[in-house]
Amino acid sequence: MIKNKTRNTIISKDFKLLKDFRSKSKGLINSNSPKTVVFYTRFGIHTFGVRHPIDVIVTDKEFRVIAIKGKLKPNRIFLWKVKGNLVIESEKEVIGKSQTEINDFLEINL
């Protein structure tokens, strides 16, 4: 489960942790119905090959939200400051429904 501790809201009840290079490279590419995926990366992602807009949340090592991008369209690039390293990609509207904002703290059972 991924929970926004600051707002006491649920971001995702289940997610898939992507560990290897291949799964991280694929992410939500060619997914017909985006599910939540979580992975570590350095400073950016792309949505080339993603079929639907997605929400992206980036946290630092303390799970503090340092960047968000709602409804990131296919064929786009999203970059952030290097201090973020955990990426949560999910279906669109998750950021709004969970009221997640910059500096919120998340709870993630990895």
C-alpha positions in Angstrom: 0.0 0.0 0.0 1.1 3.6 -0.7 -0.3 6.1 1.7 0.0 9.9 1.9 0.7 10.2 5.7 0.5 14.0 5.6 -3.1 14.0 4.2 -4.1 10.5 5.5 -5.2 9.4 2.0 -4.5 6.3 0.0 -2.5 6.7 -3.3 -2.6 3.0 -4.2 -3.7 -0.2 -2.4 -1.4 -2.3 -4.5 1.6 -1.7 -6.7 4.4 -3.5 -8.4 8.0 -2.8 -7.5 10.2 -2.8 -10.6 13.7 -3.9 -9.7 15.6 -4.8 -12.8 16.7 -2.7 -15.7 14.3 -4.4 -18.2 11.2 -3.9 -16.0 12.1 -0.3 -15.2 12.7 0.4 -18.8 9.3 -0.9 -19.7 7.3 0.6 -16.9 3.8 1.3 -18.1 4.7 1.1 -21.8 2.0 -0.7 -23.8 -0.2 -1.0 -20.8 -3.9 -0.8 -21.6 -5.0 0.0 -18.1 -2.2 1.7 -16.0 -1.6 0.1 -12.7 0.7 1.6 -10.1 4.4 0.8 -10.5 7.3 2.0 -8.2 10.9 2.1 -9.1 14.2 3.9 -8.3 15.8 6.1 -10.9 17.9 9.3 -11.0 16.4 12.3 -12.5 13.7 11.7 -15.2 11.3 9.4 -17.0 9.7 9.3 -20.4 6.3 8.2 -21.6 7.2 7.1 -25.1 5.0 4.1 -25.8 2.6 4.8 -22.9 -0.9 4.7 -24.2 -2.7 6.9 -21.6 -1.9 9.9 -19.5 -0.4 8.9 -16.1 0.3 10.6 -12.8 3.9 10.7 -11.5 5.1 11.2 -7.9 8.8 11.5 -7.1 10.1 11.2 -3.5 13.4 11.5 -1.8 14.9 8.8 0.4 12.7 9.8 3.3 9.6 9.4 1.1 9.0 13.2 1.0 7.3 14.2 -2.2 9.8 16.4 -4.2 8.0 16.5 -7.6 4.6 15.7 -9.0 3.2 15.6 -12.5 -0.5 15.0 -13.1 -1.9 13.7 -16.3 1.6 13.3 -18.0 0.7 12.6 -21.6 2.2 9.9 -23.8 5.5 10.8 -25.6 6.7 13.3 -23.1 9.7 13.6 -20.8 9.5 14.6 -17.1 12.7 15.7 -15.3 13.3 16.7 -11.7 16.2 17.6 -9.4 18.6 14.8 -8.6 17.7 14.5 -4.9 14.6 12.5 -5.9 15.1 8.8 -6.5 11.8 6.9 -6.0 9.2 7.2 -8.7 5.5 6.2 -8.5 3.7 6.0 -11.8 -0.1 5.4 -11.7 -3.3 6.0 -13.5 -4.3 9.7 -14.0 -6.2 11.5 -11.2 -4.4 9.7 -8.4 -2.6 12.9 -7.4 -5.9 14.8 -7.2 -7.9 12.1 -5.4 -5.2 11.7 -2.8 -4.6 15.4 -2.5 -0.9 14.8 -2.8 1.3 17.9 -2.8 5.0 18.8 -2.7 6.6 18.2 0.7 3.9 15.6 1.8 5.3 12.4 3.4 4.4 9.0 2.0 4.3 5.6 3.6 5.3 2.8 1.3 5.6 -0.8 2.3 8.4 -1.9 -0.2 
